[in-house]
Amino acid sequence: MAHWAIKKAVAVVEKLLGVRIVRPEGHYRLHEQVHLKRVFDVLHVDCVFDVGANAGQYARMLRENVGYRGRVISFEPIPRLAAELREHARRDPLWQVEEVALAGQNGTREFHIMKVDEFSSLGTPNHAATTHFIDQNEIVETISVKTETLADAYARLKARWSFTKPFLKVDTQGFDVEVVRSGGAMLGAFVGLQSELAIKPLYRESIDFREAISIYRELGFELSAIVPNNAGHFPLLMECDCIMINSALSAVMAALGG
């Protein structure tokens, strides 16, 4: 049976039985997808800042598994990947691509492209905590990239697209806290955020997951969920994601049974 026919048959069965059919190797993603759908529905998210987009995995997950149909703005500084993203986005009028790295200051910085590009970062690999990724998280090229603060990116893109309920997703390999902090006063405009947490520091600049959550709480967000972000490396946990809600909206979400 052709792949498209299998997908169609699965969709029919899911609709009839009210279930989700998930491959065993993909079950870890289900918690994230179900939780994001609830959060996006309750908070009426109308724009997602997809910071550290890589090849667009998160944006496609939102479209295919969360059912989100609003605007997505993907930030990706690697020229080759940004070009691939723009090609994908040509078929999706509500998907825009920004070839820039969000960071603590506007300007330019050195950006490390790793052997496996999902590990690429402004940061420097650290193999002291674990050697699991020593062959993948290895610098193969360093390029100069444009950087912009979250505050400036928000102001610039808000003027262009007029969104009202933005959600911030950050996956920048060791620099998530710097990106979130760079939002300054504009950070309060985001209804929620999703950030990668370092259980094992894979970069010299990584901030411990406990400290990162504390910082996000100080910046005005409350914890909503902790979700896996990869298949894991049993029996160790290397990284996970936190999903957080703007503190000003947490009571509203609770009242609605979010």
Buried (B, 14 or more C-beta within 10 A) or exposed (E): EEEEEEEEEEEEEEEEEEEEEEEEEEEBBBBBBBBBBBBBBBBEBBBBBBBBBBBBEBBBBBBEBBEBEBBBBBBBBBEEBBEBBBEBBEEBEBBBBBBBBBBBEBEEBEBBBBBEBBBBBBBEBBEEBBEBBEEBBBBEEEEEBBBBBBBBBBEEBBEEBEBEBBBBBBBBBBBBBBBBBBBEEBBBBBBBBBBBBBBBBBBEBBBEBEEBBEBBEEBBBBEBBBBBBBEEEEEEBBBBBBBBBBEEBBEBBEEEEB
